[in-house]
């Protein structure tokens, strides 16, 4: 590929939104270049430890504390980071970032083609009407220029592509979608649902909706119930860019992928008010290249896209591209999280069959209906709930010993545990932001990202309620020996960062418009988490994907009409 090769569209980033953008644009007839800063990997071929048993991993997969402290102090905090997946993750020593003093931020990053779509938790939900109205209702942040009804057809469109197993539960707070057959409850799940719904009429317990296909879909095999999804899934059962959208784009013959391509910035042509080029640094050679196209889709992840926009300065945009409003980088959000768990003293004669790669879900029940019990916080939260029996690995670590008796003891699973993980909505605060640290360039000479974010009083009050209500539900179920979080989570821990280039109708208070176009720059579209004007409390990936597909349709329509 030559730098002067012509493309109709450039997509920056190959993660969950970049892959969808590539698919939608190529299938609509555009010649597309995908730029990915991480290294190139192939579906199936490069899932190095997908099938590796623990006895073939050095140390049985035990954490290499010295290595993690040196090279992965941030990434190793993820549930999906271990010796089976380390090769997918960003090296923190080679790619550092900055944090304001006293305001830690945990920025999780993949460093391969497909991005975090290989490593994500796959919980997949639509937002509801209340989520899109919340800013207007309670006065926090700016009003969304769209409503749930605007995304309904696009949610349905992407759900058919993704392949989401789930049940049509008929809940207004958690709209139904286009689902594959749901995964089953286990015996302890049944008890949890029965006791919680009987004790708390305002709460429902459902099977979590997950991007793990329960039946074959579009050449992808069904889930094998191994629950080692983050290692890579050769069956293609879980949705990722590598298993679904990039192969679909490649099938059109109109896709070019260039990995090891670090985007330094976007060139702006003031005469024609357009992006005229994308500046790239080859991560292997250091060579500087420039690519051109008719339109650009920025899908580099929330902080990654903000870094590119902030670094794309010009005489017209001295404070960052599309930043006439002055809010570029502001209103950063993530979900706060809390954990509650306990021991369920029963059903010791029952073991789960297989490893279901999803949980139960308790949808939001706080601040849902007018006239309900007044609370000292706005918005709400939901719980992801797992009922499980600890396996031999945890028993071996917690009960040292040796000999035949020891080996026999660790063959037996432990008691049933019920683990409730809550995600709470974060309000959009202007002071929470991403900015560039000019004094600390990265190894490519680009100013590093600096985070400045902390939770507000609303999030702290909500977290206390998460713990209290979680314990109340476990008590109703009959668990014993309960434990819970005692402190706030670190921003970034949920890996749901959003905001910074928020969508809005007013160019004076937003960065992108109703179609995900940068205000005043018609050939630039931003469709990752950076455009979010609020955060809801459910996992945001389906909304990112719906916005991406919607923006791609609009961009191609306008491009063919000659108005872009």
C-alpha positions as CSV (number, residue, x, y, z in Angstrom):
1,X,0.0,0.0,0.0
2,X,1.2,3.5,-0.9
3,X,0.6,6.6,1.1
4,X,-0.9,8.3,-2.0
5,X,-3.5,5.5,-2.5
6,X,-6.9,7.0,-2.6
7,X,-9.7,6.0,-0.2
8,X,-13.3,7.0,0.2
9,X,-13.1,6.7,4.0
10,X,-10.5,6.3,6.7
11,X,-11.5,4.6,9.9
12,X,-9.1,5.3,12.8
13,X,-9.3,2.4,15.3
14,X,-10.3,-1.2,14.8
15,X,-12.1,-1.9,18.0
16,X,-15.8,-2.3,18.5
17,X,-16.8,0.9,16.7
18,X,-14.0,0.9,14.2
19,X,-14.9,-2.6,13.1
20,X,-18.6,-1.7,12.7
21,X,-17.7,1.5,10.8
22,X,-15.5,-0.5,8.4
23,X,-18.3,-3.0,7.8
24,X,-21.1,-0.5,7.3
25,X,-19.0,1.7,5.0
26,X,-17.6,-1.0,2.8
27,X,-20.9,-2.7,2.4
28,X,-22.4,0.6,1.2
29,X,-19.8,0.7,-1.5
30,X,-16.9,2.8,-0.1
31,X,-13.2,1.9,-0.3
32,X,-12.0,2.0,3.3
33,X,-8.7,2.2,5.1
34,X,-8.6,1.1,8.7
35,X,-5.7,2.4,10.8
36,X,-4.8,0.6,13.9
37,X,-2.0,1.6,16.3
38,X,-1.6,-1.9,17.7
39,X,0.0,-4.9,16.0
40,X,-1.7,-7.1,13.4
41,X,-3.3,-10.4,14.5
42,X,-5.6,-12.8,12.8
43,X,-8.8,-14.5,14.0
44,X,-8.1,-18.0,15.2
45,X,-4.4,-18.0,14.2
46,X,-3.2,-15.6,16.8
47,X,-5.3,-16.6,19.8
48,X,-2.0,-18.0,21.3
49,X,-3.3,-19.5,24.5
50,X,-7.0,-20.1,23.7
51,X,-6.6,-23.8,24.1
52,X,-3.5,-23.9,26.4
53,X,-4.2,-25.9,29.6
54,X,-2.8,-24.4,32.9
55,X,-0.1,-27.1,33.2
56,X,1.5,-25.8,29.9
57,X,1.6,-22.2,31.1
58,X,4.8,-21.3,33.1
59,X,3.9,-21.3,36.7
60,X,0.4,-22.6,36.0
61,X,-0.5,-19.1,35.0
62,X,0.4,-17.5,38.3
63,X,0.9,-13.7,38.3
64,X,4.5,-12.6,37.5
65,X,4.6,-9.9,40.1
66,X,7.9,-8.3,39.1
67,X,6.9,-8.2,35.4
68,X,3.5,-6.9,36.1
69,X,4.8,-4.1,38.4
70,X,7.3,-3.0,35.8
71,X,5.4,-3.3,32.5
72,X,1.7,-3.7,33.3
73,X,0.8,-1.9,36.6
74,X,-2.4,-0.6,35.1
75,X,-3.5,-3.3,32.7
76,X,-2.9,-6.1,35.2
77,X,-5.7,-4.7,37.3
78,X,-8.3,-5.9,34.7
79,X,-10.4,-9.1,35.2
80,X,-9.3,-10.1,31.7
81,X,-5.6,-9.8,32.2
82,X,-3.5,-12.9,32.9
83,X,-0.8,-15.0,31.4
84,X,-3.3,-16.3,28.8
85,X,-4.1,-12.8,27.5
86,X,-1.1,-10.6,28.3
87,X,0.1,-10.5,24.7
88,X,-3.1,-8.5,23.8
89,X,-2.6,-5.8,26.3
90,X,-0.8,-2.4,26.2
91,X,2.7,-2.2,27.8
92,X,2.4,0.6,30.4
93,X,6.1,1.2,30.6
94,X,6.4,1.7,26.8
95,X,3.1,3.7,26.6
96,X,2.7,5.7,29.8
97,X,0.1,8.4,30.5
98,X,-0.3,11.1,33.1
99,X,-2.8,11.6,36.0
100,X,-3.4,14.7,38.1
101,X,-2.1,14.3,41.6
102,X,-4.7,12.7,43.9
103,X,-6.9,11.8,40.9
104,X,-5.9,8.4,39.7
105,X,-7.4,7.0,36.5
106,X,-7.1,3.4,35.3
107,X,-6.8,3.5,31.5
108,X,-7.1,0.0,30.1
109,X,-5.8,-0.5,26.5
110,X,-5.3,-3.3,24.1
111,X,-2.4,-3.2,21.6
112,X,-3.7,-5.4,18.8
113,X,-6.0,-5.3,15.8
114,X,-9.5,-5.6,17.1
115,X,-8.7,-3.6,20.2
116,X,-10.7,-4.3,23.4
117,X,-13.4,-6.0,21.3
118,X,-11.3,-9.2,22.0
119,X,-11.3,-8.6,25.7
120,X,-14.6,-7.0,26.6
121,X,-17.2,-8.4,29.1
122,X,-19.9,-8.6,26.4
123,X,-22.8,-7.5,28.5
124,X,-25.1,-5.9,25.9
125,X,-28.0,-3.6,26.6
126,X,-30.0,-0.9,24.9
127,X,-30.4,2.4,26.7
128,X,-34.0,3.5,27.4
129,X,-36.0,6.7,26.9
130,X,-35.2,7.8,30.5
131,X,-31.4,7.6,29.8
132,X,-31.6,10.0,26.8
133,X,-33.9,12.4,28.8
134,X,-32.0,12.4,32.1
135,X,-29.8,15.4,31.4
136,X,-32.8,17.5,30.5
137,X,-34.9,16.3,33.4
138,X,-32.5,16.9,36.3
139,X,-30.3,19.6,34.8
140,X,-27.0,17.8,34.8
141,X,-25.0,18.1,31.5
142,X,-26.5,19.1,28.2
143,X,-29.6,17.6,26.6
144,X,-29.1,14.8,24.0
145,X,-30.1,15.8,20.5
146,X,-31.6,12.3,20.0
147,X,-34.0,10.1,21.9
148,X,-34.4,6.3,22.2
149,X,-36.8,6.2,19.3
150,X,-34.1,7.6,17.0
151,X,-31.9,4.6,17.8
152,X,-34.5,1.8,17.8
153,X,-33.9,0.7,14.2
154,X,-30.2,1.0,14.6
155,X,-30.2,-1.1,17.8
156,X,-32.1,-3.8,15.9
157,X,-29.7,-3.6,13.0
158,X,-26.6,-4.0,15.0
159,X,-28.1,-6.6,17.4
160,X,-28.7,-8.9,14.3
161,X,-25.0,-8.5,13.4
162,X,-23.6,-8.9,17.0
163,X,-25.7,-11.9,18.0
164,X,-27.0,-11.3,21.5
165,X,-28.4,-14.1,23.6
166,X,-31.1,-12.9,25.9
167,X,-34.7,-13.0,27.0
168,X,-37.5,-10.7,26.0
169,X,-38.4,-9.5,29.5
170,X,-40.9,-6.7,28.7
171,X,-39.2,-4.2,31.0
172,X,-39.5,-0.5,30.2
173,X,-36.3,0.3,32.0
174,X,-34.4,-2.2,29.9
175,X,-35.9,-2.4,26.4
176,X,-36.0,-5.7,24.6
177,X,-34.1,-6.3,21.4
178,X,-33.4,-8.8,18.7
179,X,-32.2,-11.8,20.7
180,X,-30.9,-15.3,20.2
181,X,-32.1,-17.9,22.7
182,X,-31.2,-17.0,26.3
183,X,-28.7,-18.9,28.4
184,X,-30.2,-20.9,31.3
185,X,-30.2,-20.1,35.0
186,X,-28.5,-22.5,37.4
187,X,-30.1,-23.9,40.6
188,X,-28.8,-21.1,42.9
189,X,-29.8,-18.5,40.3
190,X,-33.4,-19.7,40.6
191,X,-33.2,-19.2,44.4
192,X,-31.8,-15.7,44.0
193,X,-34.5,-14.7,41.6
194,X,-37.4,-16.2,43.6
195,X,-36.3,-14.6,46.9
196,X,-35.3,-11.2,45.5
197,X,-38.5,-10.7,43.5
198,X,-40.7,-11.9,46.4
199,X,-38.9,-9.5,48.9
200,X,-38.6,-6.5,46.6
201,X,-41.5,-6.0,44.2
202,X,-39.7,-3.2,42.4
203,X,-36.9,-5.5,41.3
204,X,-36.5,-8.0,38.5
205,X,-33.9,-10.7,38.1
206,X,-33.2,-11.7,34.5
207,X,-30.5,-13.5,32.6
208,X,-27.9,-11.0,31.4
209,X,-27.9,-10.2,27.7
210,X,-24.6,-11.1,26.3
211,X,-22.8,-11.0,22.9
212,X,-22.2,-14.7,23.0
213,X,-24.1,-16.4,20.3
214,X,-26.2,-19.3,21.8
215,X,-26.7,-20.7,18.3
216,X,-24.7,-20.4,15.1
217,X,-25.0,-17.1,13.3
218,X,-23.5,-15.8,10.0
219,X,-20.8,-18.5,9.9
220,X,-19.9,-18.1,13.6
221,X,-20.2,-21.1,15.8
222,X,-22.3,-21.3,18.9
223,X,-20.9,-20.7,22.4
224,X,-19.1,-23.7,23.9
225,X,-19.7,-22.7,27.5
226,X,-16.0,-22.5,28.3
227,X,-16.0,-18.9,29.8
228,X,-12.5,-18.1,28.7
229,X,-13.7,-15.6,26.1
230,X,-10.9,-13.1,26.6
231,X,-8.3,-15.5,25.3
232,X,-10.0,-15.3,21.9
233,X,-12.7,-17.5,20.5
234,X,-11.9,-19.5,17.4
235,X,-15.6,-20.6,17.2
236,X,-16.5,-16.9,16.7
237,X,-19.2,-17.3,19.3
238,X,-18.5,-14.1,21.0
239,X,-18.7,-10.9,19.0
240,X,-15.5,-9.0,18.1
241,X,-14.1,-7.0,15.3
242,X,-11.9,-10.0,14.3
243,X,-14.6,-12.6,14.2
244,X,-17.4,-10.5,12.7
245,X,-17.2,-7.0,11.3
246,X,-13.7,-6.9,9.8
247,X,-14.2,-10.2,8.0
248,X,-17.5,-8.9,6.6
249,X,-15.7,-5.7,5.4
250,X,-12.9,-7.8,3.9
251,X,-15.5,-9.9,2.0
252,X,-16.5,-6.8,0.0
253,X,-13.0,-6.4,-1.5
254,X,-13.0,-2.8,-0.5
255,X,-11.1,-3.0,2.9
256,X,-7.5,-2.2,3.5
257,X,-6.1,-2.6,7.1
258,X,-2.9,-1.0,8.2
259,X,-1.7,-2.0,11.7
260,X,1.2,-0.4,13.7
261,X,-0.1,2.9,12.5
262,X,-0.1,5.6,15.2
263,X,-2.3,8.5,14.2
264,X,-0.5,11.7,15.2
265,X,-3.2,14.2,14.1
266,X,-5.7,15.3,11.4
267,X,-4.9,18.0,8.9
268,X,-7.6,20.7,8.5
269,X,-8.1,22.6,5.2
270,X,-9.6,26.0,6.3
271,X,-10.5,27.0,2.7
272,X,-12.8,24.0,2.2
273,X,-13.5,23.4,5.9
274,X,-12.6,19.8,5.7
275,X,-10.2,17.2,7.0
276,X,-7.6,17.0,4.2
277,X,-5.3,14.3,5.6
278,X,-4.5,11.9,8.4
279,X,-0.9,12.0,9.7
280,X,0.5,8.6,10.7
281,X,3.7,7.4,12.4
282,X,4.7,3.8,11.6
283,X,5.2,2.2,15.0
284,X,7.9,-0.2,13.7
285,X,10.0,2.1,11.5
286,X,9.2,5.6,12.8
287,X,8.4,6.7,9.2
288,X,5.9,9.5,8.9
289,X,3.1,9.0,6.4
290,X,0.0,10.9,5.3
291,X,-3.3,9.3,4.0
292,X,-6.2,11.1,2.4
293,X,-9.9,10.3,2.0
294,X,-13.3,11.9,1.4
295,X,-14.5,11.2,5.0
296,X,-12.9,10.2,8.3
297,X,-14.4,8.1,11.0
298,X,-12.6,8.6,14.4
299,X,-13.1,5.4,16.5
300,X,-9.9,5.3,18.5
301,X,-11.6,4.9,21.9
302,X,-12.7,7.8,24.1
303,X,-9.3,8.9,25.3
304,X,-7.5,7.9,22.1
305,X,-9.8,10.0,20.0
306,X,-9.6,13.0,22.3
307,X,-5.8,12.8,22.2
308,X,-6.0,12.9,18.4
309,X,-8.5,15.8,18.3
310,X,-6.6,17.8,20.9
311,X,-3.3,17.3,19.1
312,X,-4.8,18.4,15.7
313,X,-4.2,22.1,16.2
314,X,-4.1,24.7,13.5
315,X,-4.5,28.4,13.1
316,X,-8.2,27.8,12.8
317,X,-8.4,25.5,15.7
318,X,-5.6,26.5,18.1
319,X,-7.1,24.6,21.1
320,X,-7.9,21.3,19.3
321,X,-9.9,20.3,16.3
322,X,-13.6,21.1,16.3
323,X,-13.2,22.9,19.6
324,X,-15.0,26.2,19.0
325,X,-17.1,25.4,22.1
326,X,-14.0,25.0,24.3
327,X,-15.3,21.8,25.9
328,X,-13.2,19.3,24.0
329,X,-11.9,16.9,26.5
330,X,-14.3,17.9,29.2
331,X,-17.2,16.0,30.8
332,X,-15.3,12.7,31.1
333,X,-17.4,9.9,32.6
334,X,-17.0,6.2,33.7
335,X,-19.2,3.9,35.7
336,X,-18.5,3.7,39.4
337,X,-18.6,0.1,40.7
338,X,-19.1,-1.7,44.0
339,X,-18.9,-5.4,44.9
340,X,-21.0,-7.4,47.4
341,X,-20.8,-11.1,47.9
342,X,-21.7,-13.9,50.3
343,X,-21.8,-17.6,50.8
344,X,-25.0,-19.5,50.1
345,X,-25.1,-22.4,52.6
346,X,-26.9,-25.1,50.6
347,X,-27.1,-27.2,47.4
348,X,-23.6,-28.7,48.1
349,X,-24.7,-31.7,46.0
350,X,-25.3,-29.6,42.9
351,X,-22.6,-28.5,40.5
352,X,-23.1,-26.3,37.5
353,X,-22.6,-27.9,34.1
354,X,-20.2,-26.1,31.8
355,X,-19.2,-22.5,32.3
356,X,-21.9,-20.1,31.3
357,X,-20.1,-16.9,30.0
358,X,-22.6,-14.5,31.5
359,X,-24.4,-13.6,34.7
360,X,-27.8,-12.6,36.0
361,X,-28.8,-9.0,35.9
362,X,-30.8,-6.8,38.2
363,X,-31.9,-3.8,36.1
364,X,-32.0,-0.3,37.6
365,X,-34.8,0.2,40.1
366,X,-33.7,3.5,41.7
367,X,-35.2,6.9,40.5
368,X,-37.3,5.2,37.9
369,X,-40.8,6.2,38.7
370,X,-42.1,9.6,39.8
371,X,-43.5,9.7,43.3
372,X,-41.2,6.9,44.5
373,X,-39.3,7.0,47.8
374,X,-37.1,10.2,47.7
375,X,-33.3,9.5,47.6
376,X,-30.3,11.6,48.2
377,X,-28.9,11.0,44.7
378,X,-30.1,11.1,41.1
379,X,-29.9,8.5,38.4
380,X,-29.3,4.8,39.2
381,X,-27.4,1.6,39.0
382,X,-27.8,-2.1,38.1
383,X,-26.2,-5.4,39.3
384,X,-24.5,-8.2,37.4
385,X,-24.8,-11.3,39.6
386,X,-22.8,-14.5,39.5
387,X,-23.6,-17.7,41.4
388,X,-20.6,-20.0,41.3
389,X,-18.6,-22.6,43.2
390,X,-14.8,-21.9,43.5
391,X,-12.7,-24.3,41.5
392,X,-9.6,-26.3,42.5
393,X,-7.3,-23.4,41.6
394,X,-8.6,-21.1,44.4
395,X,-8.8,-24.0,46.8
396,X,-5.1,-24.8,46.1
397,X,-4.1,-21.2,46.7
398,X,-6.0,-20.8,49.9
399,X,-5.4,-24.2,51.5
400,X,-1.6,-25.1,51.3
401,X,-0.6,-28.6,51.8
402,X,0.8,-31.7,50.1
403,X,0.2,-35.4,49.6
404,X,-2.8,-37.6,48.7
405,X,-5.1,-36.1,51.3
406,X,-4.4,-32.6,50.0
407,X,-4.9,-33.5,46.4
408,X,-8.2,-35.2,47.3
409,X,-9.4,-32.1,49.2
410,X,-8.9,-29.7,46.3
411,X,-10.8,-31.9,43.9
412,X,-14.0,-30.8,45.7
413,X,-15.5,-27.5,44.8
414,X,-16.0,-24.9,47.5
415,X,-19.4,-23.7,48.7
416,X,-21.7,-21.7,46.5
417,X,-20.9,-18.0,46.4
418,X,-23.1,-15.2,45.1
419,X,-21.2,-12.2,43.8
420,X,-23.0,-8.9,43.0
421,X,-21.2,-6.3,41.0
422,X,-22.9,-3.0,40.6
423,X,-22.3,-0.3,37.9
424,X,-23.6,3.2,38.8
425,X,-24.2,6.1,36.5
426,X,-21.7,9.0,36.7
427,X,-22.9,12.5,36.1
428,X,-21.2,14.7,33.5
429,X,-19.0,17.2,35.3
430,X,-17.0,19.8,33.3
431,X,-14.0,19.5,35.6
432,X,-13.6,15.8,34.8
433,X,-11.5,15.9,31.6
434,X,-8.8,14.5,29.3
435,X,-6.0,16.9,28.3
436,X,-2.6,16.7,26.7
437,X,0.6,16.9,28.8
438,X,3.0,18.9,26.6
439,X,5.9,18.3,29.0
440,X,5.7,14.5,28.6
441,X,5.7,13.4,25.0
442,X,5.3,9.7,24.3
443,X,7.9,7.6,22.4
444,X,6.5,8.9,19.1
445,X,6.8,12.5,20.2
446,X,3.1,13.0,20.7
447,X,2.0,14.7,24.0
448,X,0.8,12.1,26.4
449,X,-2.8,11.9,27.6
450,X,-3.4,13.4,31.1
451,X,-6.5,12.5,33.0
452,X,-8.1,14.7,35.6
453,X,-11.2,12.9,37.1
454,X,-12.7,12.3,40.4
455,X,-16.2,11.1,41.7
456,X,-18.7,13.7,42.9
457,X,-20.9,13.5,45.9
458,X,-23.7,12.0,43.9
459,X,-21.6,9.0,42.9
460,X,-20.5,8.6,46.6
461,X,-24.1,8.5,47.9
462,X,-25.1,6.1,45.1
463,X,-22.2,3.8,46.0
464,X,-23.4,3.6,49.6
465,X,-26.8,2.6,48.3
466,X,-25.3,0.0,46.0
467,X,-23.7,-1.7,49.0
468,X,-26.8,-1.4,51.2
469,X,-29.2,-2.8,48.7
470,X,-26.8,-5.5,47.6
471,X,-26.5,-6.8,51.1
472,X,-30.3,-6.6,51.6
473,X,-30.9,-8.8,48.5
474,X,-28.3,-11.3,49.6
475,X,-29.8,-11.4,53.1
476,X,-33.2,-12.1,51.6
477,X,-31.7,-15.0,49.7
478,X,-30.2,-16.4,52.8
479,X,-26.5,-15.9,52.2
480,X,-24.1,-15.8,55.1
481,X,-20.6,-14.3,55.7
482,X,-21.3,-11.3,53.5
483,X,-18.6,-8.9,52.4
484,X,-18.7,-5.7,50.3
485,X,-16.5,-2.9,48.9
486,X,-15.5,-0.3,51.4
487,X,-14.2,2.4,49.1
488,X,-15.0,4.0,45.8
489,X,-13.7,2.3,42.7
490,X,-11.0,4.1,40.7
491,X,-12.3,6.0,37.6
492,X,-11.5,3.9,34.6
493,X,-11.8,0.6,36.4
494,X,-15.2,-0.2,34.7
495,X,-13.5,0.3,31.3
496,X,-16.6,2.3,30.2
497,X,-15.0,5.7,29.8
498,X,-17.2,8.2,27.9
499,X,-17.5,11.9,27.0
500,X,-15.1,14.6,25.9
501,X,-16.5,15.2,22.5
502,X,-20.2,15.1,23.4
503,X,-23.0,15.2,21.0
504,X,-25.4,18.2,21.0
505,X,-27.5,20.5,18.9
506,X,-25.7,23.7,20.0
507,X,-22.1,24.1,18.5
508,X,-21.4,26.4,21.5
509,X,-21.8,23.6,24.0
510,X,-20.9,20.4,22.1
511,X,-18.3,19.0,19.7
512,X,-20.4,16.7,17.5
513,X,-23.9,17.1,16.0
514,X,-27.0,14.8,15.9
515,X,-25.3,12.7,13.1
516,X,-21.9,12.4,14.9
517,X,-20.4,15.0,12.6
518,X,-17.9,17.4,14.1
519,X,-19.6,20.8,14.1
520,X,-18.3,22.8,11.1
521,X,-16.3,19.9,9.7
522,X,-18.8,17.9,7.5
523,X,-16.3,15.1,6.6
524,X,-15.3,14.2,10.2
525,X,-17.4,11.7,12.1
526,X,-16.7,10.6,15.7
527,X,-18.6,7.5,16.8
528,X,-16.9,6.0,19.9
529,X,-17.5,6.7,23.6
530,X,-16.2,10.2,23.4
531,X,-19.5,11.5,21.9
532,X,-21.7,10.5,24.9
533,X,-23.5,13.3,26.7
534,X,-24.4,11.1,29.6
535,X,-23.4,7.6,30.8
536,X,-26.6,5.7,31.8
537,X,-25.8,2.8,34.1
538,X,-25.8,-0.1,31.6
539,X,-22.8,-1.2,29.6
540,X,-22.5,1.3,26.7
541,X,-21.2,-0.8,23.8
542,X,-24.6,-1.4,22.0
543,X,-25.2,2.3,22.0
544,X,-21.7,3.0,20.6
545,X,-22.4,0.5,17.8
546,X,-25.9,1.8,17.0
547,X,-24.6,5.4,16.8
548,X,-21.8,4.2,14.5
549,X,-24.1,2.3,12.1
550,X,-26.5,5.3,12.0
551,X,-23.6,7.7,11.3
552,X,-22.2,5.5,8.5
553,X,-25.6,5.4,6.8
554,X,-25.9,9.2,7.0
555,X,-22.3,9.7,5.8
556,X,-22.7,7.5,2.8
557,X,-26.0,9.0,1.8
558,X,-24.6,12.6,2.0
559,X,-21.4,11.6,0.2
560,X,-23.3,10.1,-2.7
561,X,-25.5,13.1,-2.8
562,X,-22.4,15.3,-3.1
563,X,-23.1,17.3,0.1
564,X,-20.0,16.2,2.0
